[in-house]
């Protein structure tokens, strides 16, 4: 294996690790939504508004994490998807 091939593999590994980290954050954010949503639907008044706001913020975190992960995923030609 040439030095260039080794460098390419290291680069792909770093990108995969970064994508995995962002996907972990996305899954964590999704879990917050799943567990907070039922509470938000059964709570009233200010508590419901606060939970809905938290869910909205968490959904934005999920969206950002998924976008960041997508930037780290490459196709078979080494181009970002």
Backbone bond lengths (Angstrom), bond angles and torsions (degrees), N, CA, C in turn:
res aa  C-N    CA-C-N  psi(-1)  N-CA   C-N-CA  omega(-1)  CA-C   N-CA-C  phi
1 X - - - 1.436 - - 1.530 108.04 -
2 X 1.318 115.59 132.75 1.459 119.60 -178.62 1.527 110.69 -79.67
3 X 1.318 114.29 165.76 1.468 119.75 179.06 1.530 110.58 -63.06
4 X 1.332 116.12 -37.22 1.467 120.04 179.06 1.532 110.67 -64.19
5 X 1.319 117.04 -41.68 1.468 120.58 178.41 1.526 110.95 -64.16
6 X 1.326 115.92 -39.72 1.463 119.82 177.67 1.526 110.64 -63.74
7 X 1.335 116.59 -42.05 1.465 120.58 177.99 1.525 111.00 -62.42
8 X 1.321 116.29 -40.83 1.465 120.28 178.90 1.529 111.06 -64.14
9 X 1.317 116.41 -41.75 1.464 120.15 178.33 1.525 111.45 -64.76
10 X 1.328 116.12 -41.57 1.470 119.56 177.38 1.525 110.59 -62.27
11 X 1.314 116.31 -41.95 1.464 120.97 179.41 1.529 110.84 -63.41
12 X 1.319 116.65 -43.30 1.464 120.74 178.00 1.522 111.16 -64.06
13 X 1.320 116.59 -39.33 1.458 120.90 178.72 1.526 110.68 -64.00
14 X 1.337 116.85 -43.81 1.471 120.08 177.51 1.525 110.53 -61.04
15 X 1.323 117.07 -43.93 1.464 120.75 -179.99 1.526 110.70 -63.67
16 X 1.323 116.65 -39.86 1.463 120.56 178.89 1.517 110.62 -65.46
17 X 1.316 116.96 -43.07 1.472 120.41 178.36 1.523 110.77 -62.84
18 X 1.324 116.37 -41.77 1.466 120.04 179.10 1.521 110.42 -64.54
19 X 1.324 116.81 -45.13 1.465 120.22 178.36 1.520 110.53 -61.04
20 X 1.325 116.93 -42.03 1.465 120.33 178.56 1.524 111.34 -61.79
21 X 1.321 116.86 -39.29 1.469 120.15 178.89 1.522 110.48 -63.96
22 X 1.329 116.79 -43.73 1.464 119.59 178.44 1.525 111.25 -66.20
23 X 1.320 116.93 -37.95 1.466 119.59 177.80 1.521 110.78 -65.62
24 X 1.333 117.55 -36.73 1.459 120.57 175.61 1.527 109.98 -60.90
25 X 1.336 116.63 -44.09 1.468 120.16 177.76 1.525 110.97 -62.22
26 X 1.331 116.52 -38.75 1.460 120.01 178.91 1.519 111.06 -65.24
27 X 1.315 116.87 -42.24 1.466 120.69 178.99 1.522 110.09 -65.22
28 X 1.322 116.38 -39.93 1.464 120.66 178.02 1.534 110.24 -62.36
29 X 1.330 117.18 -43.49 1.462 121.02 178.94 1.522 110.79 -65.36
30 X 1.311 116.79 -40.38 1.461 120.48 178.22 1.520 110.76 -63.04
31 X 1.315 116.56 -39.36 1.462 120.47 177.10 1.517 111.73 -60.30
32 X 1.333 116.84 -39.55 1.462 119.99 177.23 1.523 110.44 -60.66
33 X 1.325 116.82 -43.66 1.463 120.62 -179.90 1.518 110.31 -63.29
34 X 1.312 116.87 -45.19 1.466 121.10 -177.61 1.523 111.16 -62.51
35 X 1.327 117.08 -40.70 1.459 119.20 -177.77 1.525 112.80 -82.21
36 X 1.326 118.12 -29.14 1.461 120.29 -179.04 1.523 113.01 -84.94
37 X 1.311 118.20 -27.29 1.467 120.94 -176.22 1.526 112.65 -59.46
38 X 1.330 120.43 -49.33 1.471 118.63 179.86 1.523 112.45 -59.18
39 X 1.329 116.90 -38.01 1.465 120.05 177.68 1.520 110.70 -64.36
40 X 1.322 116.92 -40.86 1.461 120.70 -179.24 1.520 110.94 -64.48
41 X 1.303 116.80 -33.57 1.463 120.29 -178.30 1.521 112.65 -76.28
42 X 1.320 117.68 -22.63 1.464 120.20 -177.50 1.526 112.73 -106.08
43 X 1.317 117.56 0.46 1.458 121.98 -179.25 1.525 108.44 -101.17
44 X 1.327 116.55 155.32 1.461 119.59 -176.87 1.522 111.29 -119.29
45 X 1.319 115.05 160.78 1.455 122.14 171.65 1.509 114.86 65.46
46 X 1.337 114.37 -137.97 1.461 120.99 -174.83 1.519 111.87 -63.55
47 X 1.326 117.14 -34.93 1.466 119.53 179.45 1.524 110.30 -62.53
48 X 1.334 115.90 -41.93 1.459 119.41 179.70 1.527 110.16 -64.07
49 X 1.319 117.18 -43.18 1.462 120.59 179.29 1.529 110.68 -62.22
50 X 1.325 116.89 -40.99 1.465 120.57 179.39 1.526 111.00 -65.21
51 X 1.327 116.95 -42.58 1.468 119.96 178.89 1.523 111.10 -66.45
52 X 1.326 116.69 -40.82 1.462 119.36 178.94 1.526 110.52 -64.02
53 X 1.334 116.83 -38.07 1.459 120.68 176.81 1.531 110.29 -64.23
54 X 1.319 116.60 -42.68 1.467 120.59 177.96 1.525 110.74 -62.34
55 X 1.317 116.61 -40.30 1.468 120.58 178.81 1.524 109.93 -65.63
56 X 1.315 116.99 -41.61 1.466 121.04 178.79 1.535 109.85 -60.84
57 X 1.328 116.90 -46.35 1.469 120.97 179.31 1.528 111.15 -63.56
58 X 1.318 116.22 -40.81 1.461 120.34 179.79 1.518 110.70 -65.93
59 X 1.328 116.48 -37.48 1.461 120.49 177.59 1.526 110.11 -63.78
60 X 1.321 117.13 -38.51 1.465 120.39 176.31 1.528 110.74 -65.26
61 X 1.332 116.99 -39.61 1.469 120.88 176.30 1.526 110.28 -61.37
62 X 1.321 115.77 -42.05 1.462 121.09 178.52 1.520 110.14 -60.70
63 X 1.315 116.32 -46.58 1.459 121.23 -179.93 1.528 111.05 -60.10
64 X 1.322 117.08 -46.10 1.465 121.02 179.54 1.529 111.48 -63.81
65 X 1.321 116.84 -41.73 1.467 120.07 -179.99 1.523 110.91 -63.62
66 X 1.333 116.53 -41.43 1.468 119.68 179.21 1.528 111.24 -66.99
67 X 1.323 117.08 -40.18 1.468 120.00 177.56 1.527 110.61 -63.34
68 X 1.326 116.51 -42.00 1.465 120.18 179.09 1.523 111.09 -64.92
69 X 1.326 116.57 -40.45 1.466 120.00 178.04 1.519 110.44 -63.67
70 X 1.326 116.24 -41.44 1.463 120.07 -178.48 1.527 111.16 -62.19
71 X 1.324 117.62 -33.09 1.464 120.71 179.19 1.523 111.81 -67.27
72 X 1.316 117.15 -20.60 1.470 121.69 -177.01 1.520 112.53 -94.40
73 X 1.314 117.16 -6.75 1.464 120.40 -176.32 1.523 108.54 -96.49
74 X 1.311 115.49 127.77 1.449 121.46 -177.27 1.523 110.45 -112.43
75 X 1.327 114.88 155.55 1.457 118.73 173.80 1.529 109.26 -83.46
76 X 1.335 116.50 -176.70 1.465 120.26 -175.93 1.529 113.17 -66.72
77 X 1.346 117.66 -14.70 1.461 121.23 178.57 1.526 112.90 -96.69
78 X 1.331 116.41 4.38 1.456 119.96 179.12 1.514 114.50 84.23
79 X 1.331 116.90 14.66 1.460 120.94 178.74 1.520 110.20 -97.52
80 X 1.347 117.01 139.22 1.469 118.44 176.92 1.523 110.15 -61.82
81 X 1.321 115.84 141.96 1.465 119.43 178.89 1.503 110.66 -80.76
